[in-house]
Amino acid sequence: MSYSSDLSALARLPAALRERIAALEAGASTLTAHIVPEYQSIRSEIISNHPGFEVDSVFSTNVRTILHGQVKLYEQARPAQRHLRDGSWALDESRFATAFGADLYFNYRFIRSLRDLSKLESSFDTAYALLKAKRKERAGRSKPMKGVKKTLDWLPWDPDQVLKDLRSTQILSPASITAAVAPSEQSRQRSASQISPQPERPIDDLAGRRSKRRRRQSSLFNVATNASRPPLHAKQAMIRSVTPGSDARRRSSSIDGQSSHSVEIGRGIADNDQQPLSDSGYAETADFVLGSTHDSASIDLSDAPSEADLTDALPQSPQGAVLISDHLESPSSNLPSRAPPELSFLPQERLNDEAIYEVLTCLRPASHEFRVVHPAAVYTFARCSAETRSLRRVLSGPMPKTLIVPLFWQDVRHWTLGQVQIDCTLITHFDSLAESNRSNSAHEVLESFVLSLPGLMESKWRHANAVCQQQMNAFDCGVHVILNALSVMHDMVLPVDVDTALVRSTLHTLCNGNVHNASSTGTISASRESENHAQHHEVSPMTRRYQAFVNSHRGTKSTAGFLKGLIEPTYEACNHISDLNELNRAFEYFSRRYDNDDDLLTELLSKRNETMAVLGGDLRDLTSRWTFDVSSTQAVLQELSHLLESGDANTSRNDEMERQDLLRRTQEAKQEMLSKVTELDQRIALLQNCT
């Protein structure tokens, strides 16, 4: 990696200490258990052996920021560690590593939760058995738990939930109930002079008083409200087929109101123009091929059954009441467990349609100006039936100005991109392997698709071919489709040289949450090292320095700048929109309870105006939904910033010094290798001459 630290100060240190510093720089992003102790050991050695030396000058700015935050957590965990070691558990570091692993010993949140658990349960064996049972429940289920994030940084240990369950068990246990003193016993212990006798109340009066104190159990299942609500009509929900050969539009079987498709807080079909409730399972084919973020988007079924066939005989809900089903399973609970579509961005592999569609829909601008079309809407694979291809989502709600249409050509297994500008009736085709016959076919396919959409049947279209960057291999076509589409939607210019391996690793980290896939050079994924599809292995600090120096002189830095300039504003905009929605809800809530001149309302209004000023534009077109993991997003932005800062802090003189040092060390390694080869040749000659 290119150091942003003081190279002249670093050169005055011994070689062994410089190697330790380089190893710490390389592994700082992984935040393993030995990082902070190694950092403190290096500081102590420099302070003791080199008085007056500025210790932090030998570390890069990014590493100093990471380590200072971890040192603070490291010190905060010390009291909890002492409590576990000296308390009833006698849980020292070695015993802790045997039970939970060494990396968790300096995890402040985990250690703090164990400390609280030890105060409630004095036996470590009992607590450890409860923790293992909860771990098995979370990580060993055949069907993943709802809401569980299965990433490499996800910790299957859950001491907080064990602590919560243990507290509720102790509160509700018979022993705790009998241990409490009954009110009648308390009254006997009091002096008769202090408490005057009270006449016994009638039984019905006592029951009435008790009913006022207790919360109604029926409120969990039937909630009446004074708000005016339209009557809710329930329909038989259309769900996806489990197997490719079964009926793709079978109906749900339950009509008795106990199904998970019954009305749950307005989750059913409220009006006739609203879409049927879809399940969250995964099947071989997707029903809705033209994605839309508008809530009122409807579905155009060319061969759909009649309205009478879709409406069942369920009674309507009474006016002003909402019926909540006590069936707590999810809408897809009646389906077998199925794995979600794989979003793979591995090197030397073509991207699938789900990976391209997921990235484009999640990274598009936060407005309805652009709409991403699923690749199956224009081109479908052989396994998709004609019935699936006939399903189209109508362009209802805010009319988009531009459609982004990825195209897959089955005969040559190649991805291209179509841009349909509805406002100016222009169709543009992007092809990273430009070929005239395929371009003509693409324009015919795109125009045929557009003319099949409602409201665009009579339009006349113009056609153009974009001059775009050409791919250098046979498998990066999907990456170029994503880059071209994002550059169009965000009005950004692609760099001349694109590091597609960096793009793949960045998208893999965002979509799969693989934060620990960071390579030791400070880049996001070690897959950048495997452009030749080599096996991943640990490399020396010198090799990392060489890789970082070479990467800084090709398209890596420009690609990192493009990706950061695209991801960071979109992520911040989603955060601002989410904050604005929270402020609007808070302002609406408190405005009904306080006067308009209240300080709280004034502060909320001020913050809301500030957020609206930051967002700007037409706020009615904005949607707040950042689907990527927050920790993965922050890791991506941090590593992209590190790539950009690695060369900015160094002058040309330091860059030349780094090149000369790497050249000298590489030549020395070559001479050493040649001497070994010469020695081996001599041994071979001696062995051949022996008879």
C-alpha angles and dihedrals in degrees: 000000000000108000121228089191128098104284093188091056091044092053091060092063124088118270094246092053091047090054090052090050091049091050091049091049090051096049100037093098093059093058097208123174096265096053098085096042090049091049092051091046091053091048092051093049093049093047093048099042100032111039115198092020115137101236100196092053091078092060127072120249093249093051092047090054092050095045097046090055092047093047089057091053089043091058093043090057093056098083092048090049091052090049092053092045098047098033132081093288095058087207106170124176097271094048090045092052090051092052104037108007131262096267093066095054091088096037099118097200094049094046091048091051091050090051091054090046091052090055090057099039116036096190114080093197092057093046091046091052090052091048092050091049091052090046091053090048092052102038105025102053118121088219113045116241116256111263096013113138108220102200133128092259092052111112113217090201110093110183092160092062092044089051091049093049092047092052093049090047093052093047093051098038118115091236093060091046094051092044091063117088113248117239091241090055090050090053091052092053093055122087117266089227092059096050119047117210115262125208115249112259123228116270094241091052091051091050090050092051091048092050090056093053097046123073113242111255091207090065088079091066109027121036122183119200135184093223115113109246130173116244112274117229119199122214133188102269118231111227133184122266118256095219128038092239098052127087108291094208106041118151130240112261105217120090100160097090094252095095121103087244092067120111109291114175091322095314092126128079104295100175137017093249095055123099122257117263109266125204127238096234126110124240134174093264132038119226099205111056101167107063122216134175095203113112096217096050110135134201128249110210113187092195100027121144121252124279091250091057092054097049117081132199098261113141118244121255115255117261112272097013133101119206114212117201115229089213102109100189121111121254090258095051091105090060127080117257110273130183116246118248111283115247101203124177098169119153119269092016129111115240119246125231095258092055093051094044094047094051095046095047093047097045099041117114117279095255140076093250091101129041124189116219119213111244090238090066092071104020124022130189122248092257092062114093125228089249091061092048091053093063113100131171109230118239093244129149117026107010109234119231094214136029119208108208121184112203127203121198109207097194094061098019093235134144124221133168133235124200115198112192103196095184093059099025094237128144116199125187124207118198123174088196099044113212124164099217093050091047092055091048091049092054091050092049094046095048091047090051094048093048089054091061120094114259095019101070097103098042126117116225135207122209135216139168118225122228101231139162115285121229120242097213141031100259109047096079092106091051090053090049090055093046094047092047094048092047089053095047095045095036092236130145117238116233118252092241116040124194099215091184089061090049091052094048092047093051091045091055093048097047100037101031092232096159093156090061089087115130123228093250090072094257122127102251137020087222087084086070091057102062086132088049092249123162116271113247140156113278131199123257090251091056090050091051090050092049092048092049093049092045091053090059097052134051097295096097095045091047091050090052091050093049094046092047088053103041101039099056092044091050093047092047091053090050092050092048091049090050090049092053091050091049091049092051092047092048092049091048098049095039088067091054106037138044120266092248094056115128093233093055090046091053092046091050091049093051091047092052091048091052092047090050091052092050098042124173127069105334092194090073095052126103125189113218124127104179099182123092111269095222091049091049092050091048091051093050092046093052093045089052089050090054091051095046095046093082102026095068094051123079123222089258092058090045090054091047090053091050093049092048093049091047092050093047092046091051090049090051089050093051090048090051092048091051089053090049090051091050091050091049089054091051091049091051092050092049092049092051093051112099 
